Amino acid sequence: MRTMKIEKLLEMDEPVLAVHQLKVEEDLRYERQSDGIHASGPVYISGSWSAESGTYPISEVLEFDVLAPQEKLSGEAFHLDVISVKSEILHDQIVIEIAFAVSGLIEEEKNAPALCEESEQEEAKTQKQDEAEMIDVSESFEDLLEDDNSTLTTYRFVVARKNDTYAAIAQRYAVAEADLREVNHHKEIPYKTLVLLP
């Protein structure tokens, strides 16, 4: 079983003093298709936060659409389960880290090489992106989109803004629009949908 971690950054209107009763629930649907299994649906984040002026609710919905390619599936059922949720306060921001257990994938060999120093430095740069809606998937999650020679990958997701288009997202994150469309299978991108960056 693998672990996938996602970080969501929430920007508040004033300094945050505390986060209370943070909870995450998923309502994912699993659909077998010719290319593998798609897990899609909402992940709900709820709780509250307090500031000097009072206590306010947290209510976020992230739309997931994850593909487990046929060649990466094991004999077990492919499934994502929330195993933990943590929060960190950064002045007027809250970083929410959600960990998922990922079942049903072929396990890596136990003697797989460790991350090299260059990969660790690259990952540190990725995590310091200045975009508030950047989400980083943990290095321990096997790359589901690459070939068998690729055993470790960092994914970058962004949350679609109101009226976002592939062109607008490509320009904002300096990526090719064609590549962005390709990695997202040319799907519609409604508000608050997770969009994979190439």
C-alpha positions as CSV (number, residue, x, y, z in Angstrom):
1,M,0.0,0.0,0.0
2,R,1.2,3.5,-0.9
3,T,0.6,6.9,0.7
4,M,-0.4,10.0,-1.2
5,K,-0.2,13.4,0.4
6,I,-1.9,16.5,-0.8
7,E,-1.5,20.0,0.6
8,K,-4.1,22.7,0.3
9,L,-3.3,26.3,1.2
10,L,-6.1,28.5,2.4
11,E,-5.6,32.3,2.6
12,M,-7.6,34.1,5.3
13,D,-8.4,37.7,5.7
14,E,-6.6,38.1,9.0
15,P,-4.0,36.3,11.1
16,V,-5.0,32.8,12.2
17,L,-4.8,32.0,15.9
18,A,-6.0,28.4,15.8
19,V,-7.6,25.6,13.6
20,H,-10.4,23.6,15.2
21,Q,-12.0,20.2,14.4
22,L,-10.5,19.7,10.9
23,K,-12.2,16.8,9.1
24,V,-11.8,15.4,5.6
25,E,-14.3,13.1,3.9
26,E,-14.2,11.6,0.4
27,D,-17.0,10.5,-1.9
28,L,-15.0,9.0,-4.7
29,R,-16.5,6.8,-7.4
30,Y,-14.4,4.1,-9.1
31,E,-15.0,3.3,-12.7
32,R,-13.1,0.6,-14.6
33,Q,-12.4,1.7,-18.2
34,S,-10.2,0.2,-21.0
35,D,-7.1,2.3,-19.8
36,G,-7.5,1.5,-16.1
37,I,-9.6,2.6,-13.1
38,H,-10.7,6.2,-12.7
39,A,-11.3,7.4,-9.1
40,S,-13.3,10.6,-9.3
41,G,-15.5,12.8,-7.1
42,P,-15.4,15.3,-4.3
43,V,-13.2,15.4,-1.2
44,Y,-14.7,17.6,1.5
45,I,-12.7,19.6,4.0
46,S,-14.5,21.1,7.0
47,G,-13.8,22.6,10.4
48,S,-13.2,26.1,11.7
49,W,-10.5,28.6,12.4
50,S,-10.3,31.4,14.9
51,A,-8.8,34.9,14.8
52,E,-9.0,37.9,17.2
53,S,-12.3,38.9,15.6
54,G,-14.1,35.5,16.0
55,T,-14.4,31.9,14.8
56,Y,-15.1,31.1,11.2
57,P,-16.1,27.9,9.3
58,I,-13.8,26.1,6.9
59,S,-15.7,24.5,4.0
60,E,-13.8,23.4,0.9
61,V,-14.5,20.9,-1.8
62,L,-11.8,19.5,-4.0
63,E,-12.8,17.5,-7.2
64,F,-10.6,14.5,-7.8
65,D,-10.0,12.6,-11.0
66,V,-7.2,10.1,-10.6
67,L,-6.3,7.4,-13.2
68,A,-4.6,4.1,-12.2
69,P,-3.4,2.7,-15.5
70,Q,-4.2,-0.9,-16.2
71,E,-0.4,-1.9,-16.1
72,K,0.0,-0.4,-12.6
73,L,-2.9,-2.3,-11.0
74,S,-2.3,-5.3,-8.7
75,G,-4.9,-8.0,-8.0
76,E,-6.4,-6.0,-5.1
77,A,-9.1,-3.4,-5.6
78,F,-7.8,0.1,-6.4
79,H,-8.9,2.4,-3.6
80,L,-8.0,5.8,-2.0
81,D,-8.8,6.2,1.8
82,V,-8.2,9.3,3.9
83,I,-5.9,8.2,6.8
84,S,-5.0,11.6,8.3
85,V,-5.4,15.3,8.1
86,K,-3.0,17.9,9.6
87,S,-2.9,21.7,9.6
88,E,-0.2,24.3,10.0
89,I,-0.7,28.0,10.6
90,L,1.4,30.5,8.6
91,H,0.3,33.9,9.8
92,D,-2.9,34.5,7.7
93,Q,-2.7,31.2,5.9
94,I,-3.6,27.6,6.8
95,V,-1.8,24.7,5.2
96,I,-3.9,21.5,5.2
97,E,-2.1,18.2,4.6
98,I,-4.3,15.3,3.7
99,A,-2.8,11.8,3.6
100,F,-4.5,9.0,1.6
101,A,-3.7,5.2,1.7
102,V,-3.6,4.0,-1.9
103,S,-4.5,0.3,-2.3
104,G,-4.4,-1.9,-5.4
105,L,-1.2,-0.8,-7.1
106,I,1.8,-3.0,-7.9
107,E,4.4,-2.6,-5.2
108,E,7.9,-1.3,-5.9
109,E,10.9,-3.5,-5.4
110,K,12.2,-3.2,-1.9
111,N,15.7,-2.4,-3.2
112,A,14.6,0.6,-5.2
113,P,17.2,3.4,-5.2
114,A,16.7,6.3,-2.8
115,L,16.1,9.8,-4.0
116,C,19.3,11.5,-5.1
117,E,20.3,14.9,-3.6
118,E,19.4,16.7,-6.8
119,S,15.8,15.3,-6.7
120,E,15.5,16.4,-3.1
121,Q,16.6,19.9,-4.0
122,E,14.1,20.0,-6.9
123,E,11.3,18.9,-4.6
124,A,12.2,21.6,-2.1
125,K,11.9,24.2,-4.9
126,T,8.5,22.8,-6.0
127,Q,7.2,23.0,-2.5
128,K,8.1,26.7,-2.2
129,Q,6.0,27.7,-5.2
130,D,4.3,31.0,-4.5
131,E,0.9,30.1,-5.9
132,A,-1.7,29.8,-3.1
133,E,-3.6,26.9,-4.6
134,M,-0.6,24.7,-5.4
135,I,-0.9,21.1,-4.2
136,D,2.1,18.7,-3.9
137,V,1.7,15.0,-4.0
138,S,4.2,13.2,-1.8
139,E,7.4,11.6,-3.2
140,S,6.3,8.3,-1.8
141,F,3.4,8.0,-4.3
142,E,4.4,5.9,-7.4
143,D,4.1,7.7,-10.7
144,L,0.9,6.4,-12.2
145,L,1.3,8.2,-15.5
146,E,4.8,7.2,-16.6
147,D,6.4,4.0,-17.7
148,D,7.7,1.2,-15.4
149,N,11.2,2.8,-15.3
150,S,9.9,5.8,-13.4
151,T,9.4,4.8,-9.8
152,L,9.2,8.2,-8.0
153,T,7.6,11.4,-9.1
154,T,6.3,14.7,-7.7
155,Y,3.0,15.8,-9.1
156,R,1.8,19.4,-9.2
157,F,-1.9,20.1,-9.2
158,V,-3.6,23.4,-9.1
159,V,-7.2,24.2,-8.2
160,A,-9.2,25.7,-11.1
161,R,-10.4,29.3,-10.5
162,K,-13.7,30.6,-11.6
163,N,-13.9,30.8,-15.4
164,D,-10.5,29.2,-15.8
165,T,-9.5,27.9,-19.2
166,Y,-6.6,25.7,-20.3
167,A,-5.0,28.8,-21.9
168,A,-5.3,30.8,-18.7
169,I,-3.8,28.0,-16.5
170,A,-1.0,27.4,-19.0
171,Q,-0.1,31.0,-19.1
172,R,-0.2,31.4,-15.3
173,Y,2.1,28.4,-14.7
174,A,4.3,28.8,-17.8
175,V,3.4,25.5,-19.4
176,A,2.4,24.6,-22.9
177,E,-1.4,24.6,-23.3
178,A,-1.2,21.4,-25.5
179,D,0.7,19.5,-22.8
180,L,-1.7,20.7,-20.2
181,R,-4.7,19.5,-22.2
182,E,-3.0,16.2,-22.9
183,V,-2.1,15.3,-19.3
184,N,-5.7,16.2,-18.2
185,H,-7.3,14.1,-21.0
186,H,-9.0,17.2,-22.5
187,K,-11.6,17.2,-19.7
188,E,-13.7,20.2,-18.8
189,I,-12.2,22.2,-15.9
190,P,-15.0,23.5,-13.7
191,Y,-14.4,25.7,-10.7
192,K,-12.3,24.1,-7.9
193,T,-11.4,21.1,-10.0
194,L,-7.9,19.7,-9.5
195,V,-5.8,20.3,-12.7
196,L,-2.6,18.3,-13.2
197,L,0.4,20.4,-14.5
198,P,2.7,18.8,-17.0
